[in-house]
Amino acid sequence: MLSQCPVCHQPLRFSGEQLSRLEQALVQLGPGKVLNLKCPHCREIIGLDQSGQPPRTPTASVVPPPPPSLDWLHTGLYQGEEKVEDVPMALVLHRADAQREQINEALEAVGYQVFMAETAADALERMRFVNFSCIVFHVDMEGGLARSVFHAHMRNLAMDRRRSIFYILLSDSLHTLYDLEALACSANLTVNTRDLQYLDMILRKAIPAYEELFGAFLEEMEAYGRR
């Protein structure tokens, strides 16, 4: 039996006779029906079901929005900007294979000077001396994000440096251009490896969109000497 008002949280005390009559009334309730009581403290109406408790309201599970449609990729219609400005150097952490060549070609096509790294240690060493504007990391290089030393480093970068890096994660389990997934992974862009053939178009769409969203903020931070 309810012992506290769910509105004012004051204790509810019933005499033996009141409790007996209340229990009898609850037994006679039909399915889905409630018995209304008035709190003696706050005077709010309290509804009770057959269990003697307020009816439980079903909790709706939070369903994230689906990944975006990629139909435009296959049409080849999206052109966007021909070159990306102010992003001269990119670092690619990926094993040497055909996929890495696709990544290199796509980055060069949108104006990056590309540097390759085949190990996390090599990538971290390069980052000590070069301020890369874009970093591409295949998440399987270190057995997934949870175990990755490199990804942990990216997540722990000082914000004045991290905000100047467009961080791209690649995997056959990620969803291309899924902003919510990128946010959850502390990245700026996620790309499924099956879409690497369209990477140049993806970059032409994603990077200008990022600059449009954050460009003014970054300019103000730079103006105040807080890049």
FIKOLZA-1660 file (N, C-alpha, C; in steps of 0.1 Angstrom, whole numbers, plus 5000, padded with zeros to 4 digits):
% residues 227
   i   px   py   pz ch aa at
   1 5009 4988 5000  A  M  N
   1 5000 5000 5000  A  M CA
   1 5009 5012 5000  A  M  C
   2 5004 5023 4993  A  L  N
   2 5012 5035 4992  A  L CA
   2 5013 5041 5006  A  L  C
   3 5025 5045 5009  A  S  N
   3 5028 5051 5022  A  S CA
   3 5033 5065 5022  A  S  C
   4 5034 5071 5010  A  Q  N
   4 5039 5084 5008  A  Q CA
   4 5033 5091 4996  A  Q  C
   5 5029 5103 4997  A  C  N
   5 5023 5110 4986  A  C CA
   5 5034 5112 4975  A  C  C
   6 5031 5108 4963  A  P  N
   6 5041 5110 4952  A  P CA
   6 5043 5124 4948  A  P  C
   7 5034 5134 4952  A  V  N
   7 5035 5148 4948  A  V CA
   7 5043 5156 4959  A  V  C
   8 5038 5155 4972  A  C  N
   8 5044 5163 4982  A  C CA
   8 5054 5155 4991  A  C  C
   9 5054 5142 4989  A  H  N
   9 5063 5132 4996  A  H CA
   9 5060 5132 5011  A  H  C
  10 5049 5137 5015  A  Q  N
  10 5045 5135 5029  A  Q CA
  10 5040 5121 5032  A  Q  C
  11 5042 5116 5045  A  P  N
  11 5037 5103 5048  A  P CA
  11 5022 5102 5048  A  P  C
  12 5016 5091 5043  A  L  N
  12 5002 5088 5043  A  L CA
  12 4999 5078 5054  A  L  C
  13 4991 5082 5064  A  R  N
  13 4988 5073 5075  A  R CA
  13 4973 5070 5075  A  R  C
  14 4970 5057 5075  A  F  N
  14 4956 5052 5075  A  F CA
  14 4953 5045 5088  A  F  C
  15 4940 5047 5093  A  S  N
  15 4936 5040 5105  A  S CA
  15 4933 5025 5100  A  S  C
  16 4931 5016 5110  A  G  N
  16 4928 5002 5106  A  G CA
  16 4915 5002 5098  A  G  C
  17 4905 5009 5101  A  E  N
  17 4892 5009 5094  A  E CA
  17 4894 5014 5080  A  E  C
  18 4901 5026 5079  A  Q  N
  18 4904 5032 5066  A  Q CA
  18 4912 5022 5057  A  Q  C
  19 4922 5016 5062  A  L  N
  19 4930 5007 5054  A  L CA
  19 4922 4995 5050  A  L  C
  20 4913 4990 5058  A  S  N
  20 4904 4979 5054  A  S CA
  20 4895 4982 5043  A  S  C
  21 4889 4994 5044  A  R  N
  21 4880 4999 5034  A  R CA
  21 4887 5002 5021  A  R  C
  22 4899 5007 5022  A  L  N
  22 4907 5010 5010  A  L CA
  22 4911 4997 5003  A  L  C
  23 4915 4987 5010  A  E  N
  23 4919 4974 5004  A  E CA
  23 4907 4968 4997  A  E  C
  24 4896 4969 5004  A  Q  N
  24 4884 4963 4998  A  Q CA
  24 4880 4970 4984  A  Q  C
  25 4882 4983 4984  A  A  N
  25 4879 4990 4972  A  A CA
  25 4888 4987 4961  A  A  C
  26 4901 4985 4965  A  L  N
  26 4911 4981 4955  A  L CA
  26 4909 4968 4949  A  L  C
  27 4904 4958 4957  A  V  N
  27 4901 4945 4952  A  V CA
  27 4890 4945 4942  A  V  C
  28 4881 4954 4943  A  Q  N
  28 4869 4955 4934  A  Q CA
  28 4872 4963 4921  A  Q  C
  29 4884 4969 4920  A  L  N
  29 4888 4976 4908  A  L CA
  29 4889 4967 4896  A  L  C
  30 4884 4972 4885  A  G  N
  30 4885 4964 4873  A  G CA
  30 4899 4967 4866  A  G  C
  31 4903 4958 4857  A  P  N
  31 4916 4960 4850  A  P CA
  31 4917 4974 4843  A  P  C
  32 4928 4981 4846  A  G  N
  32 4930 4994 4840  A  G CA
  32 4923 5005 4847  A  G  C
  33 4916 5002 4858  A  K  N
  33 4909 5012 4866  A  K CA
  33 4918 5017 4877  A  K  C
  34 4915 5030 4882  A  V  N
  34 4922 5035 4893  A  V CA
  34 4913 5040 4903  A  V  C
  35 4917 5040 4916  A  L  N
  35 4910 5046 4927  A  L CA
  35 4916 5059 4931  A  L  C
  36 4908 5070 4931  A  N  N
  36 4914 5083 4933  A  N CA
  36 4912 5086 4948  A  N  C
  37 4924 5091 4954  A  L  N
  37 4924 5095 4968  A  L CA
  37 4929 5110 4968  A  L  C
  38 4925 5117 4978  A  K  N
  38 4931 5131 4979  A  K CA
  38 4941 5131 4991  A  K  C
  39 4953 5136 4988  A  C  N
  39 4963 5137 4998  A  C CA
  39 4959 5147 5009  A  C  C
  40 4959 5143 5021  A  P  N
  40 4955 5152 5032  A  P CA
  40 4964 5164 5034  A  P  C
  41 4976 5163 5028  A  H  N
  41 4986 5174 5030  A  H CA
  41 4986 5184 5018  A  H  C
  42 4987 5180 5006  A  C  N
  42 4988 5189 4995  A  C CA
  42 4975 5190 4987  A  C  C
  43 4965 5181 4990  A  R  N
  43 4952 5181 4985  A  R CA
  43 4952 5176 4970  A  R  C
  44 4963 5171 4965  A  E  N
  44 4964 5166 4951  A  E CA
  44 4957 5152 4951  A  E  C
  45 4952 5149 4939  A  I  N
  45 4945 5136 4937  A  I CA
  45 4956 5126 4934  A  I  C
  46 4955 5114 4940  A  I  N
  46 4965 5103 4938  A  I CA
  46 4957 5092 4933  A  I  C
  47 4960 5086 4921  A  G  N
  47 4954 5075 4916  A  G CA
  47 4961 5062 4920  A  G  C
  48 4954 5052 4924  A  L  N
  48 4960 5039 4928  A  L CA
  48 4954 5028 4920  A  L  C
  49 4962 5019 4915  A  D  N
  49 4957 5007 4908  A  D CA
  49 4955 4996 4918  A  D  C
  50 4953 4983 4914  A  Q  N
  50 4949 4972 4923  A  Q CA
  50 4960 4969 4932  A  Q  C
  51 4973 4973 4929  A  S  N
  51 4984 4970 4938  A  S CA
  51 4985 4980 4950  A  S  C
  52 4977 4990 4949  A  G  N
  52 4978 5001 4959  A  G CA
  52 4988 5011 4957  A  G  C
  53 4993 5011 4944  A  Q  N
  53 5004 5021 4940  A  Q CA
  53 4999 5028 4928  A  Q  C
  54 5005 5040 4926  A  P  N
  54 5001 5048 4913  A  P CA
  54 5004 5039 4901  A  P  C
  55 4996 5040 4891  A  P  N
  55 4999 5032 4879  A  P CA
  55 5012 5036 4873  A  P  C
  56 5019 5026 4868  A  R  N
  56 5032 5029 4862  A  R CA
  56 5030 5033 4847  A  R  C
  57 5037 5044 4844  A  T  N
  57 5037 5049 4830  A  T CA
  57 5048 5043 4823  A  T  C
  58 5044 5036 4811  A  P  N
  58 5055 5029 4804  A  P CA
  58 5066 5039 4800  A  P  C
  59 5078 5035 4802  A  T  N
  59 5089 5044 4798  A  T CA
  59 5093 5041 4784  A  T  C
  60 5092 5051 4776  A  A  N
  60 5096 5050 4761  A  A CA
  60 5111 5049 4760  A  A  C
  61 5116 5039 4753  A  S  N
  61 5130 5038 4751  A  S CA
  61 5135 5048 4741  A  S  C
  62 5147 5054 4743  A  V  N
  62 5152 5064 4734  A  V CA
  62 5158 5057 4722  A  V  C
  63 5152 5060 4710  A  V  N
  63 5157 5054 4698  A  V CA
  63 5165 5064 4690  A  V  C
  64 5178 5063 4687  A  P  N
  64 5185 5073 4680  A  P CA
  64 5180 5073 4665  A  P  C
  65 5182 5085 4659  A  P  N
  65 5178 5085 4645  A  P CA
  65 5186 5076 4636  A  P  C
  66 5181 5072 4625  A  P  N
  66 5188 5062 4617  A  P CA
  66 5200 5069 4610  A  P  C
  67 5210 5062 4605  A  P  N
  67 5220 5068 4597  A  P CA
  67 5215 5075 4585  A  P  C
  68 5221 5085 4579  A  P  N
  68 5216 5092 4568  A  P CA
  68 5216 5084 4555  A  P  C
  69 5207 5088 4546  A  S  N
  69 5207 5081 4533  A  S CA
  69 5219 5085 4525  A  S  C
  70 5225 5076 4518  A  L  N
  70 5237 5078 4510  A  L CA
  70 5234 5077 4495  A  L  C
  71 5222 5078 4491  A  D  N
  71 5218 5077 4477  A  D CA
  71 5226 5087 4468  A  D  C
  72 5228 5099 4474  A  W  N
  72 5235 5109 4466  A  W CA
  72 5249 5105 4462  A  W  C
  73 5255 5096 4471  A  L  N
  73 5269 5092 4468  A  L CA
  73 5270 5084 4455  A  L  C
  74 5260 5075 4453  A  H  N
  74 5260 5067 4441  A  H CA
  74 5257 5074 4428  A  H  C
  75 5250 5086 4429  A  T  N
  75 5247 5093 4417  A  T CA
  75 5259 5101 4412  A  T  C
  76 5268 5105 4422  A  G  N
  76 5280 5113 4418  A  G CA
  76 5276 5127 4415  A  G  C
  77 5264 5132 4420  A  L  N
  77 5260 5145 4416  A  L CA
  77 5265 5156 4426  A  L  C
  78 5269 5152 4438  A  Y  N
  78 5274 5162 4447  A  Y CA
  78 5288 5166 4444  A  Y  C
  79 5290 5178 4442  A  Q  N
  79 5303 5183 4438  A  Q CA
  79 5309 5192 4450  A  Q  C
  80 5302 5201 4455  A  G  N
  80 5307 5209 4466  A  G CA
  80 5318 5218 4462  A  G  C
  81 5327 5221 4471  A  E  N
  81 5338 5229 4468  A  E CA
  81 5349 5221 4461  A  E  C
  82 5356 5228 4452  A  E  N
  82 5367 5221 4445  A  E CA
  82 5379 5218 4454  A  E  C
  83 5382 5227 4463  A  K  N
  83 5393 5226 4472  A  K CA
  83 5389 5230 4486  A  K  C
  84 5395 5223 4495  A  V  N
  84 5393 5227 4509  A  V CA
  84 5405 5236 4514  A  V  C
  85 5401 5248 4519  A  E  N
  85 5411 5258 4522  A  E CA
  85 5416 5256 4536  A  E  C
  86 5428 5261 4538  A  D  N
  86 5434 5261 4552  A  D CA
  86 5435 5248 4558  A  D  C
  87 5436 5237 4551  A  V  N
  87 5438 5224 4557  A  V CA
  87 5450 5217 4549  A  V  C
  88 5462 5221 4550  A  P  N
  88 5473 5217 4541  A  P CA
  88 5478 5203 4544  A  P  C
  89 5477 5198 4557  A  M  N
  89 5483 5185 4559  A  M CA
  89 5474 5175 4566  A  M  C
  90 5474 5163 4561  A  A  N
  90 5466 5152 4567  A  A CA
  90 5475 5140 4571  A  A  C
  91 5471 5134 4581  A  L  N
  91 5478 5121 4586  A  L CA
  91 5468 5110 4585  A  L  C
  92 5473 5099 4579  A  V  N
  92 5465 5087 4577  A  V CA
  92 5472 5075 4585  A  V  C
  93 5465 5070 4594  A  L  N
  93 5469 5058 4602  A  L CA
  93 5462 5046 4597  A  L  C
  94 5469 5039 4588  A  H  N
  94 5463 5028 4581  A  H CA
  94 5474 5019 4576  A  H  C
  95 5471 5006 4576  A  R  N
  95 5481 4997 4570  A  R CA
  95 5482 4999 4555  A  R  C
  96 5494 4996 4550  A  A  N
  96 5496 4998 4535  A  A CA
  96 5488 4988 4527  A  A  C
  97 5478 4992 4520  A  D  N
  97 5470 4984 4512  A  D CA
  97 5462 4992 4502  A  D  C
  98 5453 4986 4494  A  A  N
  98 5446 4994 4484  A  A CA
  98 5437 5004 4490  A  A  C
  99 5431 5001 4502  A  Q  N
  99 5423 5011 4508  A  Q CA
  99 5430 5024 4511  A  Q  C
 100 5443 5022 4516  A  R  N
 100 5450 5034 4519  A  R CA
 100 5453 5042 4507  A  R  C
 101 5455 5036 4496  A  E  N
 101 5457 5043 4484  A  E CA
 101 5445 5051 4480  A  E  C
 102 5433 5045 4482  A  Q  N
 102 5420 5053 4480  A  Q CA
 102 5419 5065 4489  A  Q  C
 103 5423 5063 4501  A  I  N
 103 5422 5074 4511  A  I CA
 103 5432 5085 4507  A  I  C
 104 5444 5082 4503  A  N  N
 104 5454 5091 4498  A  N CA
 104 5449 5099 4486  A  N  C
 105 5444 5092 4477  A  E  N
 105 5439 5099 4465  A  E CA
 105 5428 5109 4468  A  E  C
 106 5419 5105 4477  A  A  N
 106 5407 5113 4480  A  A CA
 106 5412 5126 4487  A  A  C
 107 5421 5124 4497  A  L  N
 107 5426 5135 4504  A  L CA
 107 5434 5145 4495  A  L  C
 108 5442 5140 4486  A  E  N
 108 5449 5148 4477  A  E CA
 108 5440 5156 4468  A  E  C
 109 5429 5149 4464  A  A  N
 109 5419 5155 4455  A  A CA
 109 5412 5167 4461  A  A  C
 110 5411 5168 4474  A  V  N
 110 5405 5180 4480  A  V CA
 110 5415 5189 4486  A  V  C
 111 5428 5187 4483  A  G  N
 111 5438 5197 4486  A  G CA
 111 5447 5195 4498  A  G  C
 112 5447 5182 4503  A  Y  N
 112 5456 5179 4514  A  Y CA
 112 5470 5175 4510  A  Y  C
 113 5480 5177 4518  A  Q  N
 113 5493 5171 4517  A  Q CA
 113 5493 5159 4526  A  Q  C
 114 5495 5147 4522  A  V  N
 114 5492 5135 4530  A  V CA
 114 5504 5129 4535  A  V  C
 115 5504 5125 4548  A  F  N
 115 5515 5117 4554  A  F CA
 115 5509 5104 4559  A  F  C
 116 5517 5094 4558  A  M  N
 116 5512 5080 4561  A  M CA
 116 5519 5075 4574  A  M  C
 117 5511 5068 4582  A  A  N
 117 5517 5061 4594  A  A CA
 117 5511 5047 4595  A  A  C
 118 5519 5037 4598  A  E  N
 118 5514 5024 4598  A  E CA
 118 5513 5018 4612  A  E  C
 119 5517 5026 4622  A  T  N
 119 5516 5022 4636  A  T CA
 119 5512 5034 4644  A  T  C
 120 5505 5032 4656  A  A  N
 120 5501 5043 4664  A  A CA
 120 5514 5051 4669  A  A  C
 121 5524 5044 4672  A  A  N
 121 5536 5050 4677  A  A CA
 121 5542 5060 4666  A  A  C
 122 5542 5056 4654  A  D  N
 122 5546 5064 4643  A  D CA
 122 5537 5076 4642  A  D  C
 123 5524 5074 4642  A  A  N
 123 5515 5085 4641  A  A CA
 123 5517 5095 4652  A  A  C
 124 5518 5090 4665  A  L  N
 124 5520 5099 4676  A  L CA
 124 5533 5107 4675  A  L  C
 125 5543 5101 4670  A  E  N
 125 5556 5108 4668  A  E CA
 125 5555 5119 4658  A  E  C
 126 5548 5116 4647  A  R  N
 126 5546 5127 4637  A  R CA
 126 5538 5138 4642  A  R  C
 127 5528 5135 4651  A  M  N
 127 5520 5146 4656  A  M CA
 127 5527 5155 4666  A  M  C
 128 5539 5150 4671  A  R  N
 128 5547 5159 4680  A  R CA
 128 5553 5171 4673  A  R  C
 129 5555 5169 4659  A  F  N
 129 5562 5179 4652  A  F CA
 129 5554 5186 4641  A  F  C
 130 5542 5181 4638  A  V  N
 130 5533 5186 4628  A  V CA
 130 5519 5188 4633  A  V  C
 131 5514 5200 4630  A  N  N
 131 5500 5203 4634  A  N CA
 131 5491 5199 4622  A  N  C
 132 5486 5186 4622  A  F  N
 132 5478 5182 4611  A  F CA
 132 5464 5188 4613  A  F  C
 133 5458 5191 4601  A  S  N
 133 5445 5196 4601  A  S CA
 133 5434 5185 4599  A  S  C
 134 5439 5174 4595  A  C  N
 134 5430 5162 4593  A  C CA
 134 5437 5149 4596  A  C  C
 135 5430 5141 4604  A  I  N
 135 5436 5128 4607  A  I CA
 135 5426 5117 4604  A  I  C
 136 5431 5107 4597  A  V  N
 136 5422 5095 4593  A  V CA
 136 5427 5083 4600  A  V  C
 137 5419 5076 4608  A  F  N
 137 5423 5065 4616  A  F CA
 137 5414 5053 4613  A  F  C
 138 5420 5041 4609  A  H  N
 138 5412 5029 4608  A  H CA
 138 5411 5023 4621  A  H  C
 139 5399 5021 4627  A  V  N
 139 5398 5017 4641  A  V CA
 139 5402 5003 4643  A  V  C
 140 5404 4995 4633  A  D  N
 140 5408 4981 4635  A  D CA
 140 5423 4980 4637  A  D  C
 141 5431 4991 4635  A  M  N
 141 5445 4991 4636  A  M CA
 141 5450 4986 4649  A  M  C
 142 5442 4990 4660  A  E  N
 142 5446 4986 4673  A  E CA
 142 5435 4978 4680  A  E  C
 143 5428 4970 4673  A  G  N
 143 5418 4962 4679  A  G CA
 143 5405 4968 4684  A  G  C
 144 5402 4980 4678  A  G  N
 144 5390 4987 4682  A  G CA
 144 5392 4999 4690  A  G  C
 145 5383 5008 4691  A  L  N
 145 5385 5021 4698  A  L CA
 145 5388 5019 4713  A  L  C
 146 5381 5009 4719  A  A  N
 146 5382 5008 4734  A  A CA
 146 5396 5004 4737  A  A  C
 147 5404 4998 4728  A  R  N
 147 5417 4993 4732  A  R CA
 147 5428 5002 4725  A  R  C
 148 5424 5012 4718  A  S  N
 148 5433 5020 4710  A  S CA
 148 5441 5031 4718  A  S  C
 149 5454 5030 4717  A  V  N
 149 5462 5040 4723  A  V CA
 149 5461 5053 4716  A  V  C
 150 5460 5052 4703  A  F  N
 150 5460 5064 4694  A  F CA
 150 5446 5072 4697  A  F  C
 151 5435 5064 4697  A  H  N
 151 5422 5071 4699  A  H CA
 151 5422 5077 4713  A  H  C
 152 5427 5070 4722  A  A  N
 152 5428 5076 4736  A  A CA
 152 5435 5089 4736  A  A  C
 153 5446 5090 4728  A  H  N
 153 5454 5102 4727  A  H CA
 153 5446 5113 4721  A  H  C
 154 5438 5110 4710  A  M  N
 154 5430 5120 4704  A  M CA
 154 5419 5125 4713  A  M  C
 155 5414 5116 4721  A  R  N
 155 5403 5120 4730  A  R CA
 155 5408 5129 4741  A  R  C
 156 5421 5127 4745  A  N  N
 156 5427 5135 4756  A  N CA
 156 5435 5147 4751  A  N  C
 157 5435 5150 4738  A  L  N
 157 5442 5162 4734  A  L CA
 157 5436 5175 4740  A  L  C
 158 5445 5184 4743  A  A  N
 158 5440 5197 4747  A  A CA
 158 5431 5203 4737  A  A  C
 159 5420 5209 4741  A  M  N
 159 5410 5214 4732  A  M CA
 159 5415 5224 4722  A  M  C
 160 5425 5232 4726  A  D  N
 160 5430 5242 4717  A  D CA
 160 5436 5236 4705  A  D  C
 161 5441 5224 4707  A  R  N
 161 5447 5216 4695  A  R CA
 161 5436 5207 4689  A  R  C
 162 5428 5201 4696  A  R  N
 162 5418 5191 4691  A  R CA
 162 5408 5198 4682  A  R  C
 163 5404 5210 4685  A  R  N
 163 5394 5217 4677  A  R CA
 163 5398 5221 4663  A  R  C
 164 5412 5221 4661  A  S  N
 164 5417 5224 4648  A  S CA
 164 5419 5212 4639  A  S  C
 165 5416 5200 4644  A  I  N
 165 5418 5187 4637  A  I CA
 165 5404 5181 4633  A  I  C
 166 5403 5178 4620  A  F  N
 166 5391 5171 4615  A  F CA
 166 5394 5156 4616  A  F  C
 167 5389 5150 4626  A  Y  N
 167 5392 5136 4629  A  Y CA
 167 5382 5126 4623  A  Y  C
 168 5387 5117 4614  A  I  N
 168 5379 5108 4607  A  I CA
 168 5382 5094 4611  A  I  C
 169 5371 5086 4614  A  L  N
 169 5373 5072 4618  A  L CA
 169 5367 5063 4607  A  L  C
 170 5375 5053 4603  A  L  N
 170 5371 5043 4593  A  L CA
 170 5369 5030 4599  A  L  C
 171 5359 5022 4594  A  S  N
 171 5356 5009 4599  A  S CA
 171 5346 5003 4590  A  S  C
 172 5345 4989 4589  A  D  N
 172 5334 4983 4582  A  D CA
 172 5322 4982 4590  A  D  C
 173 5323 4986 4603  A  S  N
 173 5311 4986 4612  A  S CA
 173 5305 5000 4614  A  S  C
 174 5312 5010 4610  A  L  N
 174 5307 5024 4612  A  L CA
 174 5297 5028 4601  A  L  C
 175 5290 5039 4603  A  H  N
 175 5280 5044 4593  A  H CA
 175 5285 5057 4587  A  H  C
 176 5286 5058 4574  A  T  N
 176 5291 5069 4568  A  T CA
 176 5282 5082 4570  A  T  C
 177 5289 5093 4574  A  L  N
 177 5282 5105 4576  A  L CA
 177 5272 5105 4587  A  L  C
 178 5273 5096 4596  A  Y  N
 178 5263 5095 4607  A  Y CA
 178 5268 5104 4619  A  Y  C
 179 5263 5116 4619  A  D  N
 179 5269 5126 4629  A  D CA
 179 5268 5122 4643  A  D  C
 180 5256 5115 4647  A  L  N
 180 5254 5111 4660  A  L CA
 180 5265 5100 4664  A  L  C
 181 5268 5091 4655  A  E  N
 181 5278 5081 4658  A  E CA
 181 5292 5088 4659  A  E  C
 182 5295 5097 4651  A  A  N
 182 5308 5104 4651  A  A CA
 182 5309 5111 4665  A  A  C
 183 5298 5118 4669  A  L  N
 183 5299 5125 4682  A  L CA
 183 5301 5115 4694  A  L  C
 184 5294 5103 4693  A  A  N
 184 5296 5093 4703  A  A CA
 184 5310 5087 4704  A  A  C
 185 5317 5088 4692  A  C  N
 185 5330 5083 4691  A  C CA
 185 5341 5093 4693  A  C  C
 186 5337 5105 4696  A  S  N
 186 5346 5117 4698  A  S CA
 186 5354 5120 4685  A  S  C
 187 5347 5119 4674  A  A  N
 187 5353 5121 4661  A  A CA
 187 5344 5132 4654  A  A  C
 188 5349 5136 4642  A  N  N
 188 5342 5146 4634  A  N CA
 188 5334 5139 4623  A  N  C
 189 5339 5127 4619  A  L  N
 189 5333 5121 4607  A  L CA
 189 5335 5106 4609  A  L  C
 190 5325 5098 4606  A  T  N
 190 5327 5083 4605  A  T CA
 190 5324 5079 4590  A  T  C
 191 5332 5069 4586  A  V  N
 191 5331 5065 4572  A  V CA
 191 5332 5049 4572  A  V  C
 192 5322 5043 4566  A  N  N
 192 5322 5028 4564  A  N CA
 192 5332 5025 4552  A  N  C
 193 5340 5015 4554  A  T  N
 193 5351 5013 4544  A  T CA
 193 5345 5009 4530  A  T  C
 194 5332 5005 4530  A  R  N
 194 5327 5001 4517  A  R CA
 194 5324 5014 4509  A  R  C
 195 5324 5026 4515  A  D  N
 195 5322 5038 4508  A  D CA
 195 5334 5046 4505  A  D  C
 196 5346 5040 4507  A  L  N
 196 5359 5047 4504  A  L CA
 196 5360 5052 4490  A  L  C
 197 5354 5045 4481  A  Q  N
 197 5355 5049 4467  A  Q CA
 197 5348 5063 4465  A  Q  C
 198 5340 5067 4474  A  Y  N
 198 5333 5080 4474  A  Y CA
 198 5339 5090 4484  A  Y  C
 199 5351 5087 4489  A  L  N
 199 5356 5095 4500  A  L CA
 199 5358 5110 4496  A  L  C
 200 5362 5112 4484  A  D  N
 200 5364 5126 4480  A  D CA
 200 5351 5134 4481  A  D  C
 201 5340 5128 4476  A  M  N
 201 5327 5135 4477  A  M CA
 201 5323 5136 4491  A  M  C
 202 5325 5126 4499  A  I  N
 202 5322 5127 4513  A  I CA
 202 5329 5139 4520  A  I  C
 203 5342 5140 4517  A  L  N
 203 5349 5151 4523  A  L CA
 203 5345 5164 4518  A  L  C
 204 5341 5165 4505  A  R  N
 204 5336 5178 4500  A  R CA
 204 5323 5182 4506  A  R  C
 205 5316 5173 4511  A  K  N
 205 5303 5176 4518  A  K CA
 205 5305 5178 4533  A  K  C
 206 5313 5170 4539  A  A  N
 206 5315 5170 4554  A  A CA
 206 5323 5182 4559  A  A  C
 207 5334 5184 4552  A  I  N
 207 5343 5195 4558  A  I CA
 207 5337 5209 4556  A  I  C
 208 5332 5213 4545  A  P  N
 208 5325 5226 4544  A  P CA
 208 5314 5227 4554  A  P  C
 209 5306 5216 4556  A  A  N
 209 5295 5216 4566  A  A CA
 209 5301 5219 4580  A  A  C
 210 5312 5213 4583  A  Y  N
 210 5319 5215 4596  A  Y CA
 210 5323 5229 4598  A  Y  C
 211 5330 5234 4587  A  E  N
 211 5335 5248 4588  A  E CA
 211 5323 5258 4589  A  E  C
 212 5312 5255 4582  A  E  N
 212 5301 5264 4583  A  E CA
 212 5295 5264 4597  A  E  C
 213 5295 5253 4604  A  L  N
 213 5290 5252 4617  A  L CA
 213 5299 5258 4627  A  L  C
 214 5312 5255 4626  A  F  N
 214 5321 5260 4637  A  F CA
 214 5331 5271 4632  A  F  C
 215 5331 5274 4620  A  G  N
 215 5340 5284 4615  A  G CA
 215 5340 5297 4622  A  G  C
 216 5329 5303 4624  A  A  N
 216 5328 5316 4631  A  A CA
 216 5333 5315 4645  A  A  C
 217 5330 5304 4652  A  F  N
 217 5335 5302 4666  A  F CA
 217 5350 5301 4666  A  F  C
 218 5356 5293 4657  A  L  N
 218 5370 5292 4656  A  L CA
 218 5377 5305 4653  A  L  C
 219 5371 5313 4644  A  E  N
 219 5377 5326 4641  A  E CA
 219 5377 5335 4653  A  E  C
 220 5366 5335 4661  A  E  N
 220 5366 5343 4673  A  E CA
 220 5376 5338 4683  A  E  C
 221 5378 5325 4684  A  M  N
 221 5388 5320 4694  A  M CA
 221 5402 5324 4689  A  M  C
 222 5404 5323 4676  A  E  N
 222 5417 5327 4671  A  E CA
 222 5420 5342 4674  A  E  C
 223 5409 5350 4672  A  A  N
 223 5411 5364 4673  A  A CA
 223 5415 5368 4688  A  A  C
 224 5410 5360 4697  A  Y  N
 224 5413 5362 4711  A  Y CA
 224 5425 5354 4716  A  Y  C
 225 5432 5348 4706  A  G  N
 225 5444 5341 4710  A  G CA
 225 5442 5328 4717  A  G  C
 226 5430 5321 4714  A  R  N
 226 5427 5309 4721  A  R CA
 226 5424 5298 4711  A  R  C
 227 5432 5296 4701  A  R  N
 227 5429 5286 4691  A  R CA
 227 5430 5272 4698  A  R  C
% end
